Amino acid sequence: MTQFVTRLDNSLAHEVDRLVEEGVVASRSAAVRLGLETLIERHRRHRIGQSMVDGYTRRPQTETEVGWTDEATTKMIADETW
């Protein structure tokens, strides 16, 4: 297992210690791991989202591809008994 060594300012270290005291994380190391995992996952999701945006920007949906949804929604609302 790889080890990272880093420095934190006192206020951040204090907040991490509070998380440990409150049982949010088991240890300082667990807090750092969780923070890195969260950052990596957030960045991964951002890349996926950006890839989707890029795809739709390169090839936008046409009215033929999505127009039926408006028609279907209108019909569903009309079919409601309210």
N, C-alpha and C positions, 0 to 999 in steps of 0.2 A: 504494500500500500504506500502510495506517495504521500509525503508530508509537505505541507505548505507552512511557511513561517511568515507572519505579517505583523505589522504594528497597527494599533487602533488608538484613536484619541480617547481620553479618559471618559468622556461622556458616552461614547458608543460602547465602550467596554462595560460601563455601568449599566446601560440598557440591556446588554446581553446578559449580564449577571442577574438582572431583575427577571428576565425571561426564564433563566435557570431556577431562580428562587420560586417563581410562580408555577413551575412545573410545565411551562410551555415547551421547553426542550430539556433534555437530560443533562447537557453539559455545554460548555463553550464550543467544543468541537462539533457537537451536534448542531448547534446554532449556525456555525459557519457552513457546515455541510448543507443544511436546509436552505440557507441563503443562496449558496452557489447553485444548488439544484433548482431553486425557484427562478433565479436569474437565467439559467440555461434554458429551462422550460419556457419562460416568457419570451426569450429571444427566438427559440424554435418556433413557437406559435406565431410570432411576428413575421418570421421569414415565410412561413406557410401562407399567412394572410396576404403578405406582399406579393407572393407568387400568384395567388388567385387574382388580386387586383391587376397585376401585370398582364395576366392571361386575358381577362375581360377587357382591358384597355387595348390590347393587340387585336382581339376579336370580340367586339361587343355582341351581345345577344340581339337577335333581330325580333321584330314584332311578331313574326311567324312563330318563333321559338317560345316567346313568353306571353303573347297576346291572349292565348287561351286561358291564362290564369285569371285575367280580369273577367272574362266571360263566365268562367266557372264560379268565381266568387259571387258575381251578381246573381247567378242562378241559385246558388246555395242560400243566399240571403232571401231571395224571393220565395224559396221553398219552406222557409221557417214559419212556424205556426204562431208566432208572436204577433 
